[in-house]
Amino acid sequence: MSELRGLLSKMVTALSAEQAIANYDMVLSDHRIAMNPLIGQTIQLQASGEIHCQACGRRTKKSWSGGYCYPCSQSLAQCDLCIMKPETCHYDAGTCREPEWGESFCMQDHIVYLANSSGIKVGITRGNQVPTRWLDQGATQALPIFRVKTRYQSGLVEVIFKAHVSDRTDWRKMLKGSAEQVDLFSVRDQLMAECKDELQTLQARFGEHAILPLSKEPIVNINYPVEQYPEKVKSLNFDKTPTIKGVLQGIKGQYLIFDIGVLNIRKFSGYDITLVTQ
């Protein structure tokens, strides 16, 4: 039996090149634990009750904005609404909470993509977050369709497409099994035809170089290390159940799938956790 303790962060993911299998490492402060080999084993996660802000490190009674103390949630640009809704970016208005951070995070190439997780969705991610973003969402297929110069512009493209296709993942449906395979090329071509006029207007505004269609990208297929999907999805929560112990049956998205329920690791960023393995 071994024990490792530290502050929990979202799992680090990588995609195996040979078999397109998602690989996961749990992060507890400076510890990184390979999780795929633990599938099929009984593991225990024990929350001490301490929560620390992942930005400033101070102890907080409650986690805000996915792992921050309240002051940081109110002052950091990465906690602003425009991160979730990039089309509301207010950098040009001079009201960005952290202009230098905005320049490094938002003023870089983004990818607009189609993904199949609980069904077809449109999404955006920074160019250097491919395929991490798709793994975090539990997508079984993904297809880049645009390379866009800024986060704001990618948000405007996403708004055009989400009038025709969802921009959300049904996490419960995603955790019940693999999504049925679809022809993302056909979906892309149909959307491009339906949104042609709006896209041309956007390209005329920012320039074709700023919103570049990606016509030769392949569909990325992703497999997840899951031995058994749950028939009924029951959410586990450290705030209600400090000790979570069960057989790890699989991992998908940022969820550990136990025989007793599913645990969203990302939701509990900053929690002081002890991992016990056999």
C-alpha positions as a LaTeX table, in Angstrom:
\begin{tabular}{lrrr}
\hline
Residue & $x$ (\AA) & $y$ (\AA) & $z$ (\AA) \\
\hline
Met1 & 0.00 & 0.00 & 0.00 \\
Ser2 & 1.23 & 3.49 & $-0.85$ \\
Glu3 & 0.06 & 6.99 & 0.09 \\
Leu4 & 0.69 & 10.31 & $-1.63$ \\
Arg5 & $-0.62$ & 13.64 & $-0.42$ \\
Gly6 & $-0.84$ & 17.04 & $-2.07$ \\
Leu7 & $-3.05$ & 19.72 & $-3.58$ \\
Leu8 & $-5.18$ & 18.36 & $-6.40$ \\
Ser9 & $-4.99$ & 19.81 & $-9.91$ \\
Lys10 & $-6.74$ & 18.74 & $-13.08$ \\
Met11 & $-5.30$ & 15.56 & $-14.54$ \\
Val12 & $-2.53$ & 15.84 & $-17.11$ \\
Thr13 & $-3.56$ & 14.14 & $-20.35$ \\
Ala14 & $-1.76$ & 12.83 & $-23.39$ \\
Leu15 & $-2.87$ & 10.94 & $-26.46$ \\
Ser16 & $-1.04$ & 7.75 & $-27.38$ \\
Ala17 & 0.08 & 8.07 & $-31.00$ \\
Glu18 & $-0.14$ & 4.37 & $-31.82$ \\
Gln19 & $-3.57$ & 3.42 & $-30.49$ \\
Ala20 & $-5.07$ & 6.90 & $-29.90$ \\
Ile21 & $-5.68$ & 6.03 & $-26.23$ \\
Ala22 & $-5.99$ & 8.80 & $-23.65$ \\
Asn23 & $-3.40$ & 8.58 & $-20.88$ \\
Tyr24 & $-3.92$ & 10.27 & $-17.52$ \\
Asp25 & $-1.68$ & 11.45 & $-14.68$ \\
Met26 & $-3.14$ & 12.66 & $-11.40$ \\
Val27 & $-1.38$ & 15.73 & $-10.00$ \\
Leu28 & $-1.00$ & 16.16 & $-6.23$ \\
Ser29 & 1.31 & 19.16 & $-5.73$ \\
Asp30 & 4.69 & 17.90 & $-7.00$ \\
His31 & 3.51 & 14.30 & $-7.39$ \\
Arg32 & 2.36 & 12.88 & $-10.72$ \\
Ile33 & 0.69 & 9.48 & $-10.62$ \\
Ala34 & $-0.02$ & 7.44 & $-13.75$ \\
Met35 & $-3.70$ & 6.53 & $-13.46$ \\
Asn36 & $-4.26$ & 4.18 & $-16.40$ \\
Pro37 & $-2.38$ & 1.30 & $-14.68$ \\
Leu38 & $-4.67$ & 1.69 & $-11.63$ \\
Ile39 & $-7.84$ & 0.87 & $-13.56$ \\
Gly40 & $-9.37$ & $-2.30$ & $-12.15$ \\
Gln41 & $-7.87$ & $-1.66$ & $-8.71$ \\
Thr42 & $-9.42$ & $-0.32$ & $-5.51$ \\
Ile43 & $-8.15$ & 3.16 & $-4.69$ \\
Gln44 & $-9.01$ & 5.69 & $-1.99$ \\
Leu45 & $-9.05$ & 9.47 & $-2.14$ \\
Gln46 & $-9.19$ & 11.24 & 1.22 \\
Ala47 & $-9.92$ & 14.97 & 1.49 \\
Ser48 & $-8.48$ & 16.64 & 4.61 \\
Gly49 & $-10.90$ & 19.56 & 4.45 \\
Glu50 & $-8.24$ & 22.08 & 3.46 \\
Ile51 & $-8.68$ & 24.03 & 0.22 \\
His52 & $-5.98$ & 26.27 & $-1.23$ \\
Cys53 & $-6.20$ & 28.83 & $-4.01$ \\
Gln54 & $-4.36$ & 27.56 & $-7.08$ \\
Ala55 & $-3.21$ & 31.11 & $-7.86$ \\
Cys56 & $-1.99$ & 32.64 & $-4.57$ \\
Gly57 & $-1.88$ & 29.47 & $-2.44$ \\
Arg58 & $-3.81$ & 30.93 & 0.49 \\
Arg59 & $-6.26$ & 28.73 & 2.36 \\
Thr60 & $-9.91$ & 29.31 & 1.54 \\
Lys61 & $-13.14$ & 27.96 & 2.98 \\
Lys62 & $-14.67$ & 27.63 & $-0.48$ \\
Ser63 & $-13.35$ & 27.21 & $-4.00$ \\
Trp64 & $-14.43$ & 29.88 & $-6.47$ \\
Ser65 & $-14.23$ & 29.79 & $-10.29$ \\
Gly66 & $-12.82$ & 26.27 & $-10.29$ \\
Gly67 & $-10.02$ & 26.47 & $-7.73$ \\
Tyr68 & $-9.49$ & 30.07 & $-6.57$ \\
Cys69 & $-10.02$ & 32.06 & $-3.39$ \\
Tyr70 & $-12.64$ & 34.81 & $-3.60$ \\
Pro71 & $-10.19$ & 37.76 & $-3.96$ \\
Cys72 & $-8.37$ & 36.02 & $-6.84$ \\
Ser73 & $-11.67$ & 35.08 & $-8.48$ \\
Gln74 & $-12.53$ & 38.78 & $-8.56$ \\
Ser75 & $-9.15$ & 40.14 & $-9.65$ \\
Leu76 & $-7.66$ & 37.61 & $-12.09$ \\
Ala77 & $-8.41$ & 37.88 & $-15.79$ \\
Gln78 & $-8.48$ & 34.08 & $-16.08$ \\
Cys79 & $-11.57$ & 34.11 & $-13.81$ \\
Asp80 & $-13.45$ & 36.70 & $-15.87$ \\
Leu81 & $-16.67$ & 35.87 & $-17.73$ \\
Cys82 & $-14.97$ & 36.45 & $-21.07$ \\
Ile83 & $-12.90$ & 33.29 & $-20.59$ \\
Met84 & $-16.14$ & 31.29 & $-20.79$ \\
Lys85 & $-17.67$ & 33.64 & $-23.36$ \\
Pro86 & $-14.77$ & 34.99 & $-25.45$ \\
Glu87 & $-17.12$ & 36.96 & $-27.68$ \\
Thr88 & $-17.55$ & 39.30 & $-24.68$ \\
Cys89 & $-13.82$ & 40.16 & $-24.57$ \\
His90 & $-13.33$ & 43.75 & $-23.40$ \\
Tyr91 & $-9.57$ & 44.07 & $-23.92$ \\
Asp92 & $-9.99$ & 46.74 & $-26.61$ \\
Ala93 & $-12.16$ & 48.74 & $-24.21$ \\
Gly94 & $-9.19$ & 48.98 & $-21.84$ \\
Thr95 & $-10.97$ & 47.16 & $-19.02$ \\
Cys96 & $-9.09$ & 43.83 & $-19.03$ \\
Arg97 & $-8.22$ & 42.91 & $-15.43$ \\
Glu98 & $-4.67$ & 41.94 & $-16.46$ \\
Pro99 & $-3.75$ & 43.35 & $-19.90$ \\
Glu100 & $-0.36$ & 41.64 & $-20.03$ \\
Trp101 & $-1.91$ & 38.27 & $-19.21$ \\
Gly102 & $-4.60$ & 38.91 & $-21.82$ \\
Glu103 & $-1.94$ & 39.62 & $-24.43$ \\
Ser104 & $-0.16$ & 36.33 & $-23.77$ \\
Phe105 & $-3.27$ & 34.16 & $-23.34$ \\
Cys106 & $-5.88$ & 35.66 & $-25.67$ \\
Met107 & $-3.81$ & 37.27 & $-28.40$ \\
Gln108 & $-2.60$ & 34.00 & $-29.88$ \\
Asp109 & $-3.84$ & 31.50 & $-32.43$ \\
His110 & $-6.97$ & 29.60 & $-31.47$ \\
Ile111 & $-8.61$ & 26.60 & $-33.09$ \\
Val112 & $-12.32$ & 26.39 & $-33.76$ \\
Tyr113 & $-13.28$ & 22.72 & $-33.84$ \\
Leu114 & $-16.10$ & 20.23 & $-34.04$ \\
Ala115 & $-16.12$ & 17.43 & $-31.49$ \\
Asn116 & $-18.25$ & 14.39 & $-30.74$ \\
Ser117 & $-18.56$ & 13.66 & $-27.03$ \\
Ser118 & $-22.23$ & 13.43 & $-26.04$ \\
Gly119 & $-23.13$ & 14.52 & $-29.57$ \\
Ile120 & $-21.80$ & 17.07 & $-32.03$ \\
Lys121 & $-20.56$ & 20.33 & $-30.52$ \\
Val122 & $-18.53$ & 23.33 & $-31.62$ \\
Gly123 & $-15.74$ & 24.65 & $-29.43$ \\
Ile124 & $-12.58$ & 26.73 & $-29.33$ \\
Thr125 & $-9.17$ & 26.21 & $-27.77$ \\
Arg126 & $-5.71$ & 27.71 & $-27.94$ \\
Gly127 & $-3.58$ & 26.17 & $-30.66$ \\
Asn128 & $-1.19$ & 24.66 & $-28.09$ \\
Gln129 & $-4.10$ & 22.94 & $-26.27$ \\
Val130 & $-4.79$ & 20.46 & $-29.08$ \\
Pro131 & $-5.63$ & 17.63 & $-28.30$ \\
Thr132 & $-5.73$ & 18.36 & $-24.53$ \\
Arg133 & $-9.02$ & 20.24 & $-24.76$ \\
Trp134 & $-10.70$ & 17.32 & $-26.54$ \\
Leu135 & $-9.44$ & 14.83 & $-23.96$ \\
Asp136 & $-10.71$ & 17.03 & $-21.12$ \\
Gln137 & $-14.16$ & 17.05 & $-22.71$ \\
Gly138 & $-14.28$ & 13.30 & $-23.30$ \\
Ala139 & $-14.55$ & 13.69 & $-27.08$ \\
Thr140 & $-14.24$ & 10.49 & $-29.11$ \\
Gln141 & $-13.83$ & 12.43 & $-32.38$ \\
Ala142 & $-12.57$ & 15.93 & $-33.14$ \\
Leu143 & $-11.95$ & 17.99 & $-36.25$ \\
Pro144 & $-10.25$ & 21.42 & $-36.43$ \\
Ile145 & $-12.15$ & 23.68 & $-38.84$ \\
Phe146 & $-10.60$ & 27.16 & $-38.39$ \\
Arg147 & $-7.36$ & 28.69 & $-37.19$ \\
Val148 & $-8.15$ & 32.13 & $-35.78$ \\
Lys149 & $-5.73$ & 34.86 & $-34.67$ \\
Thr150 & $-7.27$ & 35.81 & $-31.31$ \\
Arg151 & $-9.57$ & 34.35 & $-28.68$ \\
Tyr152 & $-12.11$ & 37.10 & $-29.27$ \\
Gln153 & $-12.31$ & 36.35 & $-32.99$ \\
Ser154 & $-12.59$ & 32.62 & $-32.35$ \\
Gly155 & $-15.49$ & 33.37 & $-30.00$ \\
Leu156 & $-17.27$ & 35.27 & $-32.77$ \\
Val157 & $-16.87$ & 32.29 & $-35.12$ \\
Glu158 & $-18.16$ & 29.96 & $-32.40$ \\
Val159 & $-21.24$ & 32.15 & $-31.93$ \\
Ile160 & $-22.05$ & 31.82 & $-35.63$ \\
Phe161 & $-21.84$ & 28.03 & $-35.51$ \\
Lys162 & $-23.63$ & 27.49 & $-32.21$ \\
Ala163 & $-26.78$ & 28.86 & $-33.80$ \\
His164 & $-26.78$ & 25.54 & $-35.66$ \\
Val165 & $-25.01$ & 23.12 & $-33.33$ \\
Ser166 & $-24.53$ & 22.89 & $-29.55$ \\
Asp167 & $-21.49$ & 24.35 & $-27.78$ \\
Arg168 & $-21.98$ & 22.18 & $-24.67$ \\
Thr169 & $-21.24$ & 18.63 & $-23.58$ \\
Asp170 & $-23.85$ & 16.57 & $-21.75$ \\
Trp171 & $-21.41$ & 15.13 & $-19.19$ \\
Arg172 & $-23.83$ & 12.49 & $-17.95$ \\
Lys173 & $-24.42$ & 11.16 & $-21.45$ \\
Met174 & $-20.67$ & 11.35 & $-22.17$ \\
Leu175 & $-19.96$ & 9.14 & $-19.16$ \\
Lys176 & $-22.45$ & 6.44 & $-20.16$ \\
Gly177 & $-20.47$ & 5.26 & $-23.17$ \\
Ser178 & $-18.75$ & 6.15 & $-26.42$ \\
Ala179 & $-20.60$ & 8.52 & $-28.72$ \\
Glu180 & $-21.88$ & 7.06 & $-31.96$ \\
Gln181 & $-19.41$ & 7.76 & $-34.76$ \\
Val182 & $-20.39$ & 10.52 & $-37.19$ \\
Asp183 & $-18.96$ & 11.94 & $-40.40$ \\
Leu184 & $-17.49$ & 15.19 & $-39.11$ \\
Phe185 & $-16.40$ & 16.18 & $-42.61$ \\
Ser186 & $-20.03$ & 16.20 & $-43.76$ \\
Val187 & $-21.12$ & 18.11 & $-40.66$ \\
Arg188 & $-18.36$ & 20.67 & $-41.25$ \\
Asp189 & $-19.27$ & 21.16 & $-44.91$ \\
Gln190 & $-22.96$ & 21.57 & $-44.09$ \\
Leu191 & $-22.22$ & 24.15 & $-41.40$ \\
Met192 & $-19.85$ & 26.05 & $-43.66$ \\
Ala193 & $-22.59$ & 26.27 & $-46.30$ \\
Glu194 & $-25.23$ & 27.35 & $-43.78$ \\
Cys195 & $-22.96$ & 29.99 & $-42.23$ \\
Lys196 & $-21.28$ & 31.19 & $-45.43$ \\
Asp197 & $-22.62$ & 34.75 & $-45.44$ \\
Glu198 & $-21.90$ & 35.39 & $-41.74$ \\
Leu199 & $-18.39$ & 33.97 & $-42.05$ \\
Gln200 & $-17.65$ & 36.15 & $-45.07$ \\
Thr201 & $-18.81$ & 39.20 & $-43.13$ \\
Leu202 & $-16.47$ & 38.28 & $-40.27$ \\
Gln203 & $-13.54$ & 37.70 & $-42.64$ \\
Ala204 & $-14.20$ & 41.04 & $-44.31$ \\
Arg205 & $-14.06$ & 42.68 & $-40.88$ \\
Phe206 & $-10.81$ & 41.09 & $-39.67$ \\
Gly207 & $-9.19$ & 39.83 & $-42.89$ \\
Glu208 & $-8.99$ & 36.33 & $-44.35$ \\
His209 & $-5.60$ & 35.82 & $-42.72$ \\
Ala210 & $-7.21$ & 36.23 & $-39.30$ \\
Ile211 & $-9.91$ & 33.58 & $-39.82$ \\
Leu212 & $-8.40$ & 30.75 & $-41.84$ \\
Pro213 & $-10.47$ & 27.67 & $-42.81$ \\
Leu214 & $-8.70$ & 24.35 & $-42.26$ \\
Ser215 & $-9.75$ & 22.06 & $-45.10$ \\
Lys216 & $-7.05$ & 19.38 & $-44.90$ \\
Glu217 & $-7.05$ & 18.50 & $-41.21$ \\
Pro218 & $-7.85$ & 14.84 & $-40.43$ \\
Ile219 & $-10.47$ & 13.66 & $-37.96$ \\
Val220 & $-8.84$ & 12.76 & $-34.65$ \\
Asn221 & $-10.26$ & 9.60 & $-33.06$ \\
Ile222 & $-9.81$ & 9.11 & $-29.32$ \\
Asn223 & $-10.25$ & 6.00 & $-27.17$ \\
Tyr224 & $-10.55$ & 6.13 & $-23.38$ \\
Pro225 & $-9.29$ & 3.67 & $-20.76$ \\
Val226 & $-12.69$ & 2.47 & $-19.54$ \\
Glu227 & $-13.40$ & $-1.11$ & $-18.53$ \\
Gln228 & $-17.03$ & $-0.46$ & $-17.64$ \\
Tyr229 & $-19.32$ & 2.51 & $-18.08$ \\
Pro230 & $-21.96$ & 3.22 & $-15.40$ \\
Glu231 & $-25.60$ & 2.46 & $-16.16$ \\
Lys232 & $-26.60$ & 5.35 & $-13.92$ \\
Val233 & $-24.28$ & 8.31 & $-13.37$ \\
Lys234 & $-23.93$ & 9.22 & $-9.69$ \\
Ser235 & $-21.75$ & 12.23 & $-8.91$ \\
Leu236 & $-19.27$ & 11.98 & $-6.02$ \\
Asn237 & $-18.33$ & 15.06 & $-4.00$ \\
Phe238 & $-15.53$ & 15.61 & $-1.46$ \\
Asp239 & $-17.61$ & 18.27 & 0.32 \\
Lys240 & $-20.25$ & 15.67 & 1.12 \\
Thr241 & $-18.07$ & 12.54 & 1.23 \\
Pro242 & $-14.47$ & 13.30 & 2.31 \\
Thr243 & $-13.38$ & 9.68 & 1.79 \\
Ile244 & $-14.06$ & 8.16 & $-1.61$ \\
Lys245 & $-13.05$ & 4.53 & $-1.99$ \\
Gly246 & $-13.95$ & 2.16 & $-4.78$ \\
Val247 & $-12.83$ & 0.18 & $-7.80$ \\
Leu248 & $-11.55$ & 2.47 & $-10.55$ \\
Gln249 & $-13.38$ & 1.27 & $-13.67$ \\
Gly250 & $-12.20$ & 3.90 & $-16.09$ \\
Ile251 & $-11.27$ & 7.50 & $-16.86$ \\
Lys252 & $-12.90$ & 9.83 & $-19.37$ \\
Gly253 & $-12.72$ & 13.58 & $-19.68$ \\
Gln254 & $-11.62$ & 14.77 & $-16.25$ \\
Tyr255 & $-13.73$ & 12.12 & $-14.53$ \\
Leu256 & $-12.67$ & 9.07 & $-12.56$ \\
Ile257 & $-15.30$ & 6.35 & $-13.03$ \\
Phe258 & $-15.71$ & 4.21 & $-9.90$ \\
Asp259 & $-18.04$ & 1.34 & $-9.21$ \\
Ile260 & $-19.73$ & 3.68 & $-6.70$ \\
Gly261 & $-20.01$ & 6.80 & $-8.88$ \\
Val262 & $-18.01$ & 9.35 & $-10.86$ \\
Leu263 & $-15.67$ & 12.07 & $-9.59$ \\
Asn264 & $-14.92$ & 15.28 & $-11.48$ \\
Ile265 & $-11.24$ & 15.87 & $-10.63$ \\
Arg266 & $-11.10$ & 19.35 & $-12.13$ \\
Lys267 & $-13.97$ & 20.53 & $-9.92$ \\
Phe268 & $-11.86$ & 19.98 & $-6.80$ \\
Ser269 & $-8.68$ & 21.78 & $-7.84$ \\
Gly270 & $-6.85$ & 23.06 & $-4.77$ \\
Tyr271 & $-8.26$ & 20.44 & $-2.38$ \\
Asp272 & $-5.74$ & 18.75 & $-0.08$ \\
Ile273 & $-6.02$ & 15.08 & $-1.03$ \\
Thr274 & $-4.34$ & 11.82 & $-0.03$ \\
Leu275 & $-4.32$ & 9.06 & $-2.63$ \\
Val276 & $-4.08$ & 5.52 & $-1.24$ \\
Thr277 & $-3.35$ & 2.64 & $-3.62$ \\
Gln278 & $-2.87$ & $-1.06$ & $-3.01$ \\
\hline
\end{tabular}
